[in-house]
Amino acid sequence: MRQLFYPLQKKLKRCIRYISFYESGDDEREFLVFPNPGSAIALHKEHGFISTEKNTYQTVNLPNQHVPLLHLNRVDPVKVIDKGKREVITIVFKPFGVNHFIGENLSDLVADNHNDPSFIKLASFNDFAKKVFAEKSHERQSEVIEEYLSGKITEIKIPFVAEAIELLSDMDKSYSIPSICTQIGTSSRNLARLFNKHICVSPVEFRNIYQFRYSLNKKTEASSKVHFKDIGYESNYSHSSYMIRMYKKYTGLNPSAFFNKVSIESNYVFMSL
């Protein structure tokens, strides 16, 4: 079961897409999750994760411990192996949103986590996680989250990044990286440096992931009979062959096969194995 809450405070709305509350059953689950242009902070009640192999994580029970994890932009799908009843609260951020709540460069956090952006422990959020799970209702938990984050938010102005994100996210137009750099007044090399430091992917990779997720949203809005080529056209893919290549890169499947297997639950996209 998954329930979504949306931030009420204006300053949080600029950074946060939604807050997801999820409770699973006791069954064993294996599933894949896919690249996303935004980042998330997930609070895991009495469980954490261990890496069993590259891009594969298995849950482990941690009685009386609540684990806050930062999930950053990634290129590869991640496999999760889970068994047992779980409770997870996920704060899903807009692109560049999480930077306003983390007191260091995201690239440094990735480097400290063995260059793995998927599951980064946030020790500074431990007391916050404990306080959130002390509340029993999702409504009250949401209030505690907003109160904490409103006190933690810091205005960050990184030259060129926000402007570039806005242009890269415009799916009605296909701005080239050089044209974006000309518009905002910087070089391609400097923009790539800033994105890798603060977003943890290159500008080109960010746009590709954003376009991939945009096409998923289009598919969700459309009827089940809509062909992937029509989704590709609405998502501004230049050719169906390019869309197929991007889907194989991010999911391991072509669009038709992926759409037949994927599940979308309150904005959460995953594929059971």
N, C-alpha and C positions, 0 to 999 in steps of 0.2 A: 504494500500500500504506500502510495506517495502523495503528499499534499504540498502545495505551493503557497508561499506567502510572499508578498511584495513589499519592499520598504516603503514606509510612510513619509519619512523625512526627505525633503528635497535634496539635501546634500548627499544623502546615501543613494537616492535614485540615480544620480549621475554616475555612480560607480558600480552599483549592484543591479543585476537583472532580476534575481529572485532568490528566495531561500527555500530549499527543498527539505521536507521531513519524510523520512523513509523508514518503514518497519517491515522486515522480511519474516517469512515463516521459518520453520525448522528444517526445511529441505536442503539438500546439497545443490549448489548452483555453480555452473561455469559459464562465463559470458565474456564477450569482448566489448570494450568501450573505445570510442573513436576520437580523433583529433578535434580540438575545439579552439577557436581563436581567443577565447577568454580563459581565465583561470578560476580556480575555486579553492576555498578553504572548507574542508570536511571535518566534522567532529564525530568521532567514532566511539560509541559507548561500549566500554569494556572489551574492546578488541583492537588489534592492529594488523599489520601486514608484514610478511617476510617475502623477499624476492627468491623464487625458486630457480628461475632462469631469466634470460633477458626478456623484458616486457611481460613477465608473468609474475603475479603476486597471489599469495594465499593468505587468508585470514588466520589469525591466531587469537585465542582467548586471553584476555588480560583482566582478570577480576579486579574490580574496584579502581581500574585505570581508564581514563577517557583520553583518547589520542587525537589531537588536532593535526591534520595533514594538509599541506599545500600541494595542489595539483596544478602544474604549470603547463604552458603550451607544449605539445609534443607532436611528432610527425607520425609515429607508428601507432597502430592499435595496441591496446593493452589487454591482456587476458587476466581475469580475476577468478580465483577458485575460492568458493565460500561455502561454509557449512554451519548451520545453526541460526538461531534467531538473532537478528541484528537490528540495531537502531542507529541511524546515521542522519545527521543534519548537515546539509551542504549549502554554503553561501556561494552562489555563482556570480562571478563578476563580469562586467563588460570588459572589452579589451582595454588594457592599461588601468583598469579599475583597482585591482588588488595592490598596485604599487603605492596607493595612498594609505595603506594600512600596514605595510611591511617596511621596517626601518632600514633596509639595505637594498643594494642592487639585486635583482632577481638572478642575474648571471652568477653572482657570488654564491647565492644559495644553492644553485645547481652544481657549481664546482665543489662546494662542501659536501654535496650529496652524491659524490662519485659520478658527477656529470649525468645524473638521472633526474629528469624534471618531473617524474610521475608521482612519487610519494615522498614528500619532504616534511620531516617532522618540525613542528613549530613549538618548541619548548616554551616560548614566551606566551603562548595561548593556553597553556595547561590549566591555569586557574579559571580562565574564561570558560573552557569546556566543562569544568567541574561545576561552575555556577549555573551554566545553561541546563545541564542534565539534572540539577537539583530541583528544577521546576518540572511539574507533571503534565501540564497542558502545552500544546503547540503554540497557542496564543500567547501564553506567558513566556515561553522560551523565545518566541519571536521578539517580544518586548525587551527581554534581557539582551538579545543579540543587537538590536537597534541601539539600545542605551550604551552598550560597550563600544560598538563601532563608531557611533557618533562622537564619542570621546577620544577615539584613537585616530580618526581620520586626519590626515595632513595634506594640505594643498601642495602638490608637486607640479612644477612647471619644467618639463624637459623640452628644450627647443626642438621643434619640428615633428616630434613623435605624434602628438595628438592630431596635428593637421594632416600628417601622412595617413594616419589610421582612418580619418574621415574620408579621404579620397580613395584609399584602397578598399573601403567598405561600400563604395558606391557601385552597386551592381548594374546600374543603368548605363554606366560608362566604363570603358576599359582604359584607364590612364596607364601609360607606361611609367616605369620607375623614373626615367630621365625627365619626363614631362611633369611628374609630381615634384621632383627635386627643383625643377625650374620654377614651379608655382610657389613653393614654400621657401626657396632661396637657400638651398644647400646642395651638397654633392651626393652622388649615389653611394660613394664610399662612406661618407659620414653618416648617411641615413642607415646604411647597413650596420655600421658600428653601434649606433644608438639602439636599433631594434634588437640586435643580439644581446646588448647589455640590459635593456629594460623590458623587452618582450620575450626574449629567448628564442626567437626565430627571425629569419631574414624577412625583409619586406615582401619579397616574392612568395616565400612560404606562407606568410601571414595571409596574403590575398588568396592563395590557393586553398588554404584551410577555411577561410571565411566563405569563399565561393562554394566549397563542398557543403558546409553547414547551411548556407543559404538555399542550396538546391534541396537539401533534406527538408527544410521548412516548406518549400514549394510543394514537395511530394506529399507532405502531411496535409497541406491545405487542399490538394487536388483529389479527384476521385481515384479509386483503385485502378481504373482502366487506362489512366493517362500513361502514355509511352514515355520512357526515360528521355527520348530525343526532345519531346515537348518540354519536359522539365529542364533539360539542358539549354534549350533556347531561351526560356524564361529566366534562367540563371546566368545568361550571357556567356556560356561556353562557346568558343569560336567554332569548334567542330565536335561532333559526337565522339570521334576517336580520341580527342583530348580529354573529354569528360570520362571516357572509359579508362584512360590511362591514370587520371587522378583518382578515380574510385578504386582502382586496383592498388594504387599506392597507399591509400588511406584505410582501405577495408580488406584488401586481398581478393575482392570480387568485382566483377563488372556490375554496372548499375542495376540491370534487370535482376540478376541473382541476389544482389544485396537487398533490393527493395522487397523481394519475396521472403527474405529471412529476418530482416531487421524488425525490432520492436521499439515503439516510441510510447513512453509512459510519462505523461506530464512534462514534456520537453526533454526527458532523459532518453537518449538513444543508445540502445545496446542490442547485442545479438547473442542469444543463448546458444550454447554448444552442446 
